[in-house]
Amino acid sequence: MGIAEAAWQGFLLVFSWPNILYPTVATLLAMVFAFLPGLSGITLMALAISLTFHWEPLPVVLIFGAFTGGATFMGSITAILFNIPGTAPSAATMIDGHPMALQGKARTAIACSATASALGSTIGVFLFIALLPLLRRFIMAFGPAEMLMLAIWGLATIAAFTGRSLIKGLAAGALGILLATIGFDPRTAELRFTFGLPDLHDGLNVIPVFLGLFAVAEALRLAAGARSLGGARLDLRGGMKEGILAPFRHFGLLVRSSITGAVVGMIPAAGGTVAGFLAYGQAAQSAGDKSKFGKGDIRGVLAPEAAHDAKDGGSLAPTLVLGIPGNEGTALLLAALTLHGIVPGPELLNARLPLVFALVWSLFYSNWLTSLLGLAITRPLHRLPAVRLDLLAPFILVFAVLGAYAARQRFSDVLIAFAFGLLGYFFKRFGWPTVPLVTALVLGPIFEINLHLTRGLHHSGRIDFFARPLVWILAVLMILMFAWPRLRSAPTRIRQAVQR
Amino acid sequence: MTIPNSAILPALLMAATLLFTILAARLTPPGGHLPFVAGALASALLAWQLFVDLRSAAGPTPAPPRQSRLLLLLGLLLAFLYLAGFALTLPLFVTLYWRFHAGAAWRASLLAGAASATLVLTGSSRWIDIPTHPGLLWSWLGS
């Protein structure tokens, strides 16, 4: 099927009645979750995976596309108004957004943020569509050897998720691989770590694990301490028009930041936080007058917002083409898709291409809807953080319990969700990262199956692992990705050494 | 018992889990290669982390004020969910949590409980069809 035809079919799937209701309601939910500090789009996605288990694939694709897009912009409102990023990637917006709010330009900053994020997401989505023909050809050459390299790449990106401690991140990743080995051995069909419990024969179900690590842990954290923001209210002054026009006045910066965001989104593990800060750094570096940055420069709001939203389009490439989740959100998106029989790779990019476009248009629609609604409801929204967050904790637990049980109707899954909830809570309390664990849990089985397949095919002479060009290309790309930060700073370091 | 540096607890617990898995993997060699390698690697990393934690000057990490009560509440919730099922336990839990853990007024707590009951009943209705655990007690009484 041609790209244009599939894009049109995907468009019709989203923008028809009653299908349009799915992304609309999902966007509204994502906006509320992303706006309340302590909750996030990730919590919502983790809850939704299980509750939509019995649904048809199309509504699931539509709501997850909307969750991915809808949660992005709203986190910036709390960053601008209260200096608290609703989501981690909004931290870059906070640097100049909050000083603008303190100067009485909160509405200008929010308007600029909304416009930049809508335009940024548009550029990100169209960049993904433009690259799709190339990606389709690339994916057709994939066999077990290439999948093994990809799994190794994905597992190696754990190093980027480690936070402050590399050892903690790697140890959490190794624990994730171990947890992924529970159940039948894919080669010998031997049972591993099941301790005679039939419920563990199929391995750990990712739904209760994700619900535990993200939803139950969050509920525990809210119930144990976090109450409210104090409800400080800001005067929302400043012109909306100035904010809306800012991305058009600095159009070059908008395009540059969006492309940066989309490219960063395509790199597994880089994520929105990296995209936002990278774009912010580029904006500050390329600006003629840098003195205003950090003190309320509108370009400091525009650049990270555009990059952050463009990243969503870019991150679909590794997720849908290669099955490598680039961040927590795409890991949950991937889990939701695979649970509904939508497996990333050649089949999805050929026979089920309209479904890919349905996801893309849903993300696109939700990004625009969030920006427009965010602009419209700024004034009433600024009272919401006065809500006591600990009162939400039992409702999150209710959803988590229902969701954990719904997938397989086993009470043991509720126990698993609670066990991983405790693990996630203590991980967070003591500064242990959860993302390496989740990434390893998702990629562990792919790594193990393809390792055995590749080994078998290589030894039987069916393939020569070392003679496959894509294996080498992927190896070089992997090395480049890890060496890039050092390579990029090499000229500066050489210059400094020469000067010394 | 006073733990001088409670930050070492996660590493300690994970090290114990991993050592156990390594031993278990050794007993079933053919299927145990990957778990054995991953477990051995993680154990070495954790030994390093424990060394770092023990050497750090950080004192005991203060627990959030309501943590112990919360963990007890969670244990009780699980037991009640298993015995009395979702339809009864979840609304009851929300009501009691709002009233006694969060200190909300009775009226607000009862409203929250009613909202969660509506949520559970709507979810398990034929329209949405989310299955719920009936509870061991009700199954036993019904048999």
Interface residues (C-beta under 8 A of the other chain):
Chain A: L51 H54 S165 I167 K168 L170 A171 A174 L175 I177 L178 T181 D185 R187 T188 E190 L191 R192 F193 L220 A223 A224 G225 R388 D390 L391 A393 P394 F395 L397 V398 V401 L402 Y405 A406 Q409 F411 V414 L415 F418 G421 L422 F426 F427 R429 F430 G431 W432 E448 L451
Chain B: S6 A7 L9 P10 A11 M14 T17 L18 T21 A24 A25 T28 P30 G31 G32 L34 P35 A38 G39 L41 A42 L45 L46 W48 Q49 V52 T61 P64 P65 R66 Q67 L70 L71 L74 L77 L78 L81 Y82 F86 L90 F93 V94 Y97 W98 H101 A102 A104 A112 S116 L119 V120 G123 D129 I130 P131 T132 H133
